[in-house]
Amino acid sequence: MPLNKEAILYKTNKGLDIFKYFLGNRFTKVGKSFKSPFYQDSKASCYVYLDKKSNTYKFKDFGDSEYSGDCFFFVSKTFGYSCDDKSDFIKVLEIIDGELGLGLEDQKQKFERIVRDSNGAVTTAVNIPSIHDGFVTAKNKLPIQYKEFSKEELLFWSQYSISFDVLKRYNVLSIETYHGISKENKEFILQNKNDQPIFGYQGRRYTKIYRPYSQLRFLYTGEITENYVFGLEQLPVRGDILFITGGEKDVLSLVSHGFHAICLNSETAHIPKNLLRGLSYRFKHITLLYDTDETGKNSMVKLIKEYKSFQIKSLLLPLPGTKKEKDISDFFKLGHSSDDLMMLFLEMLDQLYEDTISVMKSCEIDFDNPPKAPEPLITINDVTIGSPGNIVCVAGAEGSGKTNYLGGLLSGTLNPDNTSIDTLGTYVKQNENKKAVLLYDTEQSEYQLYKNVSYIVKRASLNHPPSWFKTFGLVGISRNERMNLILESMDRLYYEHGGIHMVVIDGIADLLNGVNDEESSVKLIEELFRMAAIYNTCIICVVHMAPSGMKLRGHLGSEVQRKAAGILLIEKETNANCSVVKALKVRDGSPLDVPLIQFGWSKSEGRHVFLGEKSKEESETRKLNELNEVAKAIFSNRQFIPSSELVKFVMEEMDVKERMARNYIKFMKDHEIIERSNTGNGDYSLPLPPF
């Protein structure tokens, strides 16, 4: 059955299966309303129904009639094509066939598509018999004879800085001869010569033959898949930049210069959406890097529009677009370096983030022109500290000493040459490579922020902050804009300073409309956690405590509690002029076994200093008191709890693993906080009060 409109309708239950596939969870059943997938729809006013006149399923949008039509119209709108254009309509049919796996495309249609998508790169050669159904067929079981790379062949690759190790890693082979059979059953032979080398990009069940100096540059043998992606298997699990480029040689050249890259069969090829979904989670910047000729530029413009939801980018090289100067391989062959490409990438980011950079410039603290002192304002100082690749939370009431504690930690990152800085009993890794240290404040006045940061700089034994220490006051920026400004400025400063050592967000709750907004809380913490992993940095956040004193407040606090690698609580001592740092959560082990750290003001030194650890007796008392509160919370609405359920309750209440929960239960039992009940079932209960 050939690939045409009638065949597709027959194979897809009159088009219904097409709507089900592309609408996904939006579509539940015929006649049930749902919101439009094409624009921000406030009311569900779209339907899929059976049109009795045409006996096919159609899509009706009562909110905007422009988007109503049959399944082909729907797919054309989704991918940015027009059904009125014959070539576009053919592409719509091919997309449906490929996405739903209908298998309607015959060999002739497949060959026509390959030739069309390759823009002439794959054609029938003048002196070679025509290719059988678009593929060169094998004469025998071993049609390809391989050989070692010659010196001349390695020189060919080396002009693009591509080494033998890279060729080996990407399964690139040197071909001695290839025997093929044409459609007319005539034999032909491709012979490797000094002026006509032949290479093979070896896949699992196919070989793509590359003849750089021949009229017929590309041939295929074996079972090449529809969604051909070269370099996909060699990609890392995570990365920052991924280039989608025009050809295999471009991929190899980019990899040789330290970048991640893949390519499809051609620059005009369709990019599968499921591929982009997976890559967008693994990489921060998916960037098109096609040839600078008209085909390459037009393809990038079209793909950027078609995949707008994935926020892919495009980078245009400063090349004239001629045959010898149009792609990234030519760019490197002309003598440009990886730093030159990174500079072009940064210029692209500057254009994308132009508005953000402009806004953030107005928010940056200018130490050469300090602000005038305004009238005093009440400020809440929320701070966070963490380790590379993780989120760590610091909590505490106003006046508990959070600002002074984090001031000590930040000072330890500002002077990489000074190892004698008092970081208040907490180890802080020195910023030896002088990566960016970023402080975002959402609550303090400009003058108060200036005073606090000046104190941190002085504490680090500096007269002026280093250039890589950036402080931004966002109190005048709306909540809806703050998070985007933080993310984009982090991205820009990451590349400018070769990495990010630490990020402090003073006032994380002010990035949301409320701490009980569950959806926004989850999205915020997931994004921060993803950025910490991509940039391999520590992101510091603050959330208030719940009344129980064992959990962080709101849905935001719950999400932080689950994702944070560690949680520290700063408390003011009621009977002493000092503050205490308590661990509420640590990655491994029990937070109640972590020593209590003390710090306070020293008149002689004119700053806060480390006052040592609290005694073991005081730590034991803390452990008893807090576990007693945990037991009361668990048994607040139940008298008896089975042993297996009690383990789960302790794990949930204290956010610990099963092994640690069992240790806590044993500790509570040994110290008579809980006891075995007399029910005979092995249940636990609180001890009965004495008569």
C-alpha positions in Angstrom: 0.0 0.0 0.0 1.6 3.3 -1.1 1.9 6.3 1.2 -1.0 8.6 0.4 -4.0 10.3 2.0 -6.4 7.4 1.6 -3.9 4.8 2.9 -3.3 6.8 6.0 -7.0 7.2 6.7 -7.5 3.5 6.3 -4.6 2.7 8.6 -5.6 5.2 11.3 -9.3 4.5 11.9 -10.4 7.4 9.7 -7.7 9.7 11.3 -8.8 9.1 14.9 -5.5 7.4 15.8 -3.6 10.5 14.5 -5.4 12.8 16.9 -4.9 10.4 19.8 -1.2 10.2 19.1 -0.4 13.9 18.7 -2.8 15.2 21.3 -1.6 12.8 24.0 -3.2 13.3 27.4 -5.3 16.2 26.2 -7.6 13.9 24.2 -9.7 11.4 26.3 -12.6 10.5 24.0 -14.5 11.7 21.0 -16.8 14.6 21.8 -15.0 15.5 25.1 -13.7 19.1 25.2 -10.1 20.0 25.8 -7.8 23.0 25.7 -6.2 24.0 22.4 -2.6 22.7 21.9 -1.8 25.7 19.6 -2.2 28.6 22.0 -2.8 29.5 25.6 -6.4 28.5 26.0 -8.3 29.5 29.1 -11.3 27.4 28.4 -11.7 23.9 27.0 -13.4 24.5 23.7 -11.8 22.0 21.3 -13.3 18.7 20.1 -12.5 15.7 17.9 -15.7 14.5 16.2 -16.7 12.2 13.3 -17.7 14.3 10.2 -20.5 12.2 8.6 -20.2 14.0 5.3 -16.5 12.9 4.7 -16.7 9.9 7.1 -13.4 11.0 8.7 -12.6 12.4 12.2 -11.9 16.1 12.4 -10.7 18.7 14.9 -13.0 21.7 15.8 -11.8 24.7 17.8 -14.8 26.9 18.9 -12.4 29.4 20.4 -10.6 30.1 17.1 -12.1 28.6 13.9 -8.7 29.1 12.2 -7.5 25.9 13.8 -10.3 23.6 12.7 -9.8 20.9 10.1 -9.0 17.2 9.4 -6.1 15.2 10.8 -3.7 16.3 8.0 -4.5 19.9 8.6 -3.9 19.3 12.4 -0.4 17.8 11.8 0.5 20.5 9.3 -0.3 23.2 11.9 1.7 21.2 14.5 4.9 21.1 12.4 4.6 24.4 10.6 3.6 23.1 7.1 0.8 24.0 4.7 -1.5 21.4 3.2 -2.1 23.8 0.3 1.6 23.3 -0.7 2.1 19.9 -2.5 5.7 19.4 -1.2 4.6 20.3 2.4 1.6 17.9 2.2 4.0 15.1 1.2 6.1 15.9 4.3 3.0 15.8 6.5 2.2 12.3 5.1 5.8 11.2 5.8 5.6 12.6 9.4 2.4 10.7 10.2 3.8 7.5 8.6 7.0 7.8 10.6 5.6 8.9 14.0 2.8 6.3 14.0 5.0 3.6 12.5 2.5 2.8 9.7 5.1 1.5 7.3 3.3 2.8 4.2 6.3 4.4 2.4 7.5 2.2 -0.4 11.1 2.0 -1.5 10.6 4.4 -4.4 9.1 7.0 -2.1 11.8 6.5 0.4 14.5 7.0 -2.2 12.8 10.2 -3.4 12.7 11.5 0.1 16.4 10.7 0.8 17.4 12.5 -2.4 15.1 15.5 -1.6 16.3 15.8 2.1 20.0 15.5 1.1 19.7 18.5 -1.2 21.5 16.6 -3.9 24.2 15.2 -1.7 22.8 11.7 -2.5 22.3 11.3 -6.2 22.9 8.7 -8.9 26.4 9.1 -10.3 27.0 9.6 -14.0 29.3 6.6 -14.4 27.7 4.3 -11.9 24.5 2.3 -12.7 21.4 3.5 -10.9 21.0 2.7 -7.2 18.5 -0.1 -6.4 15.6 1.5 -4.4 17.9 4.2 -3.0 20.4 1.7 -1.5 23.4 0.1 -2.9 22.9 -3.7 -2.6 25.6 -6.1 -1.7 27.0 -8.5 -4.3 28.0 -11.1 -1.6 28.2 -11.5 2.1 31.3 -9.3 2.4 30.8 -6.5 -0.1 33.0 -4.0 1.7 36.8 -4.6 2.0 38.4 -2.5 4.7 42.0 -1.5 5.2 44.2 0.5 7.6 44.1 4.3 7.2 46.9 5.5 5.0 49.1 8.5 5.8 47.3 10.6 3.2 43.8 9.6 4.6 44.9 10.6 8.2 46.2 13.9 6.8 42.7 14.5 5.2 41.1 14.2 8.6 43.8 16.0 10.5 43.2 19.2 8.6 40.0 19.4 10.6 41.9 18.4 13.8 40.2 14.9 13.7 42.6 12.3 15.2 42.7 8.6 14.7 41.4 8.1 18.2 38.3 10.1 17.4 37.8 8.2 14.1 38.0 4.9 16.0 35.6 6.1 18.8 33.0 7.0 16.2 33.4 3.8 14.1 34.9 5.6 11.0 36.6 3.1 8.7 38.8 3.2 5.6 37.3 1.2 2.7 39.5 -0.5 0.1 36.8 -1.6 -2.3 33.1 -1.8 -2.5 31.1 -4.2 -4.8 27.5 -3.2 -5.6 24.7 -4.3 -7.8 22.5 -1.7 -9.6 18.7 -1.8 -10.2 19.4 -3.2 -13.6 21.4 -6.0 -11.9 24.6 -4.7 -13.2 27.8 -4.9 -11.1 29.9 -1.9 -10.2 33.0 -1.4 -8.1 34.1 1.6 -6.0 37.9 1.6 -5.6 39.9 3.6 -3.0 42.5 5.8 -4.7 44.9 8.5 -3.5 42.7 11.2 -5.1 39.5 9.3 -4.5 39.5 8.0 -0.8 36.5 6.1 0.5 35.5 6.1 4.1 32.6 4.3 6.0 30.5 5.5 8.9 29.8 2.1 10.4 26.4 1.6 12.2 25.0 -1.5 13.7 23.3 -2.8 10.6 24.5 -0.4 7.9 27.4 1.5 6.5 27.1 5.1 5.2 29.9 5.5 2.6 31.6 8.8 2.3 33.6 9.8 -0.8 34.8 13.4 -0.1 36.2 14.1 -3.6 33.6 12.3 -5.7 30.5 13.6 -7.4 28.5 10.9 -5.7 29.6 11.6 -2.1 27.3 9.4 -0.1 26.0 5.9 -0.6 24.2 3.6 1.8 24.4 -0.2 2.4 22.5 -2.3 4.9 19.5 -1.4 6.9 19.7 2.3 7.7 17.0 3.5 10.1 14.5 6.2 9.3 15.7 8.4 12.2 19.4 8.3 11.5 21.4 10.2 14.2 25.2 10.1 14.0 27.1 10.5 17.3 24.1 9.8 19.6 25.6 6.8 21.3 28.8 8.7 22.2 27.0 11.5 24.0 27.5 11.9 27.8 24.6 11.5 30.2 24.6 15.3 31.0 26.2 18.3 29.4 25.8 22.0 28.8 26.0 22.6 25.0 24.9 20.1 22.3 25.4 21.1 18.6 23.1 19.6 16.0 25.2 20.1 12.9 25.1 19.3 9.1 27.2 16.2 8.7 29.3 13.5 10.2 32.6 15.3 9.5 31.2 18.3 11.3 30.4 16.1 14.3 33.9 14.7 14.4 35.5 18.1 14.0 33.4 19.5 16.9 34.2 16.5 19.1 37.9 16.9 18.4 37.6 20.5 19.7 35.9 19.5 23.0 32.2 20.0 22.1 29.3 17.6 22.1 27.6 17.1 18.7 25.3 14.9 16.6 23.9 15.1 13.1 20.9 13.8 11.1 20.9 12.5 7.6 20.8 16.0 6.2 20.1 19.6 7.2 16.6 19.4 5.9 15.8 16.2 7.7 12.9 16.1 10.3 14.1 16.0 13.9 12.0 13.5 15.9 10.2 15.2 18.8 10.9 12.3 21.2 14.7 12.7 20.5 14.5 16.4 21.3 12.6 15.7 24.5 15.3 13.4 25.8 18.1 15.7 24.7 16.5 18.8 26.2 16.6 17.1 29.7 20.2 16.1 29.3 21.6 19.3 27.8 21.1 23.0 28.6 21.6 24.4 25.1 20.6 22.4 22.0 22.0 24.5 19.2 21.7 24.2 15.4 25.0 24.7 13.7 24.3 24.2 10.0 26.0 25.4 6.8 26.0 29.1 6.0 24.6 28.5 2.5 20.9 29.2 1.8 19.8 25.7 2.5 21.5 25.6 5.9 20.2 29.1 6.9 16.6 28.4 5.7 16.6 25.0 7.5 17.7 26.6 10.8 15.0 29.3 10.5 12.3 26.7 9.8 13.4 24.3 12.6 13.6 27.1 15.2 10.0 27.9 14.4 8.8 24.3 14.2 10.4 23.3 17.6 9.8 26.6 19.4 8.5 24.7 22.5 11.9 23.0 22.9 13.7 26.4 22.9 16.5 25.2 20.5 18.9 27.8 19.4 20.8 28.5 16.1 24.4 29.7 15.6 25.4 31.2 12.3 29.1 31.0 11.5 30.8 34.0 10.0 31.5 32.2 6.7 30.5 33.3 3.2 28.6 30.1 2.4 30.9 29.1 -0.5 31.7 25.5 -1.2 35.0 25.6 0.7 33.9 28.0 3.5 30.4 27.1 4.8 30.5 24.6 7.7 32.1 24.2 11.1 34.7 21.8 9.6 35.8 24.6 7.3 35.7 27.0 10.2 38.3 25.0 12.1 40.3 24.2 8.9 40.7 28.0 8.4 42.6 28.1 11.7 39.9 29.1 14.1 40.0 27.5 17.6 37.5 26.2 20.1 37.8 29.5 21.9 36.7 31.3 18.8 33.5 29.1 18.5 32.8 29.6 22.2 33.1 33.4 21.7 30.5 33.2 18.9 28.3 31.1 21.3 28.6 33.8 24.0 27.7 36.5 21.4 24.6 34.4 20.6 23.7 34.3 24.3 24.2 38.0 24.6 21.7 38.6 21.8 19.2 36.1 23.3 19.7 37.5 26.8 20.0 41.1 25.8 17.0 42.2 27.8 18.1 40.2 30.8 21.7 41.5 30.8 20.3 45.1 30.6 18.0 44.5 33.5 20.6 42.7 35.6 23.1 45.5 35.0 20.8 47.9 36.7 20.5 45.5 39.6 24.2 44.9 40.1 25.8 46.5 43.1 28.4 49.1 42.1 31.1 49.3 44.8 32.8 52.2 43.1 29.6 54.2 43.4 27.9 53.1 46.6 24.2 54.0 47.0 23.1 56.8 49.3 21.9 55.7 52.7 18.1 55.5 52.7 15.8 55.5 55.8 16.2 52.2 57.7 14.0 49.3 56.5 13.1 45.9 58.2 14.8 43.1 56.2 14.6 39.3 56.5 17.9 37.6 55.9 17.4 34.2 54.3 20.5 32.3 53.3 21.5 28.9 52.0 24.8 26.9 51.7 25.5 23.7 49.6 28.0 21.4 47.9 28.7 21.1 44.1 25.9 19.5 42.3 23.4 19.8 45.2 21.1 22.0 47.1 21.6 22.6 50.8 19.2 24.6 52.9 19.8 26.9 55.9 16.8 27.8 58.1 16.4 30.1 61.0 14.3 32.9 62.6 15.0 36.6 62.2 17.9 37.6 64.3 19.2 34.0 64.7 22.5 34.8 63.0 21.9 33.4 59.5 23.4 36.5 57.8 26.5 36.4 60.0 26.9 32.6 59.5 26.6 32.8 55.7 28.9 35.9 55.7 31.6 33.7 57.2 31.0 31.0 54.5 31.0 33.5 51.6 34.2 35.2 52.9 35.9 31.8 52.6 35.2 31.8 48.8 36.4 35.3 48.1 40.1 35.1 48.9 41.6 31.9 47.4 45.1 32.9 48.8 44.1 33.2 52.4 43.6 30.0 54.3 43.3 31.6 57.8 39.8 33.0 57.3 37.4 31.9 60.1 34.5 30.3 58.4 32.7 29.7 61.8 33.5 26.1 62.3 32.4 25.0 58.8 34.7 23.8 56.1 34.5 25.9 52.9 36.3 24.8 49.8 38.6 27.5 48.5 37.8 29.0 45.1 41.2 28.4 43.7 40.1 28.7 40.0 38.4 32.0 40.7 35.0 30.8 39.4 31.9 33.0 39.7 30.5 33.5 43.2 26.9 34.8 42.9 24.6 36.4 45.5 21.0 37.2 44.6 19.0 39.1 47.2 15.2 39.5 46.9 14.3 41.2 50.2 17.0 43.7 51.4 17.2 47.3 50.5 20.1 48.4 48.3 21.9 50.1 51.1 21.5 47.3 53.6 22.8 44.8 50.9 25.8 47.0 50.3 26.6 47.1 54.0 26.3 43.3 54.4 28.4 42.6 51.3 31.0 45.1 52.4 31.3 43.3 55.7 31.8 40.0 53.9 34.6 41.5 51.7 36.3 42.9 54.8 36.1 39.6 56.6 37.9 38.0 53.6 40.8 40.4 54.2 40.1 42.3 50.9 39.6 46.0 50.2 37.5 45.5 47.2 35.4 42.5 45.9 37.0 40.4 43.1 35.5 40.8 39.6 34.0 37.3 39.7 32.0 38.1 42.9 28.6 39.4 41.7 25.9 40.8 43.9 22.4 41.6 42.7 19.6 43.3 44.5 16.3 42.1 43.0 13.9 43.6 45.5 12.6 46.0 42.9 11.9 43.2 40.3 8.5 41.4 40.2 8.3 37.9 41.5 7.3 36.6 38.0 10.6 37.9 36.5 13.1 37.0 39.2 13.6 33.3 38.5 14.1 33.9 34.8 16.6 36.7 35.5 18.6 34.5 37.9 18.7 31.5 35.5 19.8 33.5 32.4 22.4 35.5 34.3 23.8 32.4 35.9 24.2 30.8 32.4 26.0 33.9 31.1 28.3 34.2 34.1 29.1 30.5 34.0 30.7 30.8 30.6 32.3 34.2 31.3 34.2 33.0 34.4 34.8 29.3 33.5 32.3 28.0 36.0 30.3 28.8 39.2 31.8 28.1 42.6 28.8 29.0 44.7 25.3 30.6 44.4 23.4 32.2 47.2 19.7 33.1 46.8 18.7 35.2 49.7 14.9 34.9 49.8 13.9 31.8 47.9 10.3 32.1 49.0 10.1 35.4 47.1 10.5 33.6 43.8 7.0 32.2 44.2 3.5 33.6 44.8 3.3 31.5 48.0 5.1 28.6 49.8 2.0 26.4 49.5 1.8 26.6 45.7 2.7 23.0 45.1 3.1 23.0 41.3 5.3 26.2 41.4 7.3 24.8 44.3 8.1 21.5 42.6 9.0 23.3 39.4 11.3 25.8 41.2 13.3 23.2 43.1 13.6 20.9 40.2 15.0 23.7 38.0 17.5 24.8 40.7 18.5 21.1 41.3 19.0 20.7 37.5 21.1 23.9 37.3 23.3 22.8 40.3 24.0 19.5 38.4 24.7 21.1 35.0 26.9 23.8 36.4 28.4 21.5 39.1 27.9 24.2 41.7 26.3 24.7 45.1 23.0 26.5 45.2 22.0 27.9 48.6 18.3 28.4 49.6 16.3 29.4 52.7 12.9 28.2 53.9 11.1 28.9 57.2 10.5 26.1 59.7 7.1 24.6 60.4 5.7 25.1 64.0 6.9 21.5 64.9 10.5 22.6 64.4 11.3 19.4 62.5 10.0 20.3 59.0 10.3 23.2 56.6 7.2 25.3 56.0 4.8 24.8 53.2 4.9 22.8 49.9 8.1 24.6 49.1 9.7 23.4 52.3 8.6 19.8 51.7 10.1 19.9 48.2 13.4 21.3 49.6 13.3 18.7 52.4 13.1 15.9 49.8 15.7 17.3 47.3 18.3 19.0 49.6 21.5 17.1 50.4 21.7 18.8 53.8 19.6 21.1 55.9 21.1 23.4 58.6 19.1 25.2 61.3 20.5 28.4 62.9 19.1 29.1 66.4 19.8 31.9 68.9 20.8 30.6 72.4 18.4 32.0 75.0 20.9 32.0 77.9 24.1 32.9 76.0 25.2 35.5 73.5 25.9 33.1 70.6 24.2 31.1 67.8 24.0 27.4 67.3 24.1 25.5 64.0 22.1 22.2 64.0 21.9 19.6 61.3 18.4 18.6 60.4 19.4 16.4 57.4 22.7 15.1 56.1 23.4 12.9 53.1 24.7 9.9 55.0 24.2 9.0 58.7 22.1 10.7 61.4 21.8 14.5 61.6 21.3 14.1 65.4 24.9 12.7 65.6 26.4 15.8 64.0 28.1 18.1 66.6 26.4 21.3 67.5 28.5 24.2 66.2 28.6 27.6 68.1 29.6 31.0 67.0 29.3 34.5 68.4 30.6 38.1 68.5 34.1 38.8 69.6 34.8 42.4 70.8 38.5 42.0 70.6 38.4 40.9 66.9 35.4 43.0 65.9 33.6 40.1 64.1 31.8 36.8 64.7 34.1 33.9 65.6 33.9 30.1 66.0 33.2 29.2 69.6 33.7 25.5 69.3 31.3 22.5 69.6 28.7 21.9 72.3 29.3 19.1 74.8 28.2 15.5 74.1 25.8 15.8 77.1 24.1 18.8 75.4 24.0 17.0 72.1 22.4 13.9 73.8 19.8 16.1 75.5 19.0 17.6 72.1 18.6 14.2 70.6 16.2 13.1 73.4 14.1 16.2 73.2 13.7 16.2 69.4 12.9 12.5 69.2 10.4 12.9 72.0 8.7 15.6 69.8 8.8 13.3 66.8 7.1 10.5 68.8 4.4 12.8 70.0 3.7 14.0 66.4 3.5 10.4 65.1 1.2 9.2 67.9 -0.9 12.4 67.9 -3.9 10.7 66.3 -3.3 7.0 67.0 -2.7 4.9 70.1 -0.9 1.8 68.6 1.3 1.5 65.6 2.7 -1.8 64.1 6.5 -2.0 63.9 6.6 -2.0 60.1 4.4 1.1 59.9 6.3 2.9 62.6 9.5 2.6 60.5 7.7 4.3 57.6 6.3 7.1 59.8 9.8 7.9 61.2 11.3 7.8 57.7 8.6 10.3 56.5 8.7 12.6 59.6 12.5 12.9 59.7 13.3 12.3 56.0 15.8 9.5 56.7 16.4 6.1 55.2 15.1 2.8 56.6 18.3 1.9 58.4 18.5 5.2 60.2 14.7 5.1 61.1 15.2 1.7 62.8 18.2 3.2 64.8 16.0 6.0 65.9 13.2 3.6 67.0 15.7 1.6 69.0 17.0 4.8 70.7 13.5 5.9 71.5 12.7 2.4 73.0 16.0 2.3 75.0 15.2 5.8 76.5 11.5 5.0 77.2 10.2 7.5 74.7 8.1 4.7 73.2 7.3 1.2 74.4 6.0 -2.2 73.3 2.2 -2.3 73.8 0.5 -5.1 75.7 -1.7 -6.0 72.7 0.5 -9.0 71.9 0.9 -7.9 68.2 4.3 -6.3 68.6 2.8 -2.8 68.3 4.4 0.3 69.7 2.7 3.1 71.8 3.7 6.0 74.0 4.3 5.2 77.7 1.3 5.6 79.9 1.6 8.6 82.2 2.3 7.7 85.9 -0.7 7.7 88.3 
